[in-house]
Amino acid sequence: MDGMSSPALQQFIEQEKQRAVMNEMVSKLTDACWDKCITSAPGSKFSSSESSCLTNCAQRYMDMSLIIMKRFQSMN
């Protein structure tokens, strides 16, 4: 096994799982906030209202994700 011990392999797998979860969350956040905030084809930069909407949307998404994670942890 390439010299990786079992605990090291398990740690690597856990890190990769966490990375996959984070990538999925960013993808969902991007999709949801883009659909909500960007109403026309973007130019070279976002309008101030689009930028504000994206910031608020992302913050709410992260807040809700944190609340949900805490709820699941308390159920265990």
C-alpha positions, 0 to 999 in steps of 0.5 A, spaced: 500 500 500 504 505 497 507 506 504 501 509 507 499 506 514 491 505 515 490 511 520 494 515 515 489 512 509 483 513 513 485 521 515 486 522 507 479 519 506 476 523 511 479 529 508 477 528 501 470 527 504 470 533 507 473 537 501 467 534 497 462 536 501 465 543 501 465 543 494 458 541 493 456 546 498 459 552 494 456 549 488 449 549 491 450 556 494 453 559 487 447 556 483 442 558 488 445 565 489 446 566 481 439 564 480 436 569 485 441 575 484 443 575 477 437 577 472 441 579 466 447 577 462 453 579 467 458 584 464 465 585 466 463 586 473 456 586 477 452 591 479 451 594 486 445 591 487 447 584 484 453 584 489 449 586 495 444 580 493 450 575 492 453 577 499 446 577 503 444 570 499 451 567 501 451 569 508 444 567 509 446 560 505 452 559 510 448 561 516 443 556 515 448 551 513 451 552 520 444 551 523 443 545 520 449 542 522 449 544 529 442 541 529 444 534 526 450 534 531 445 535 537 441 529 534 447 524 535 
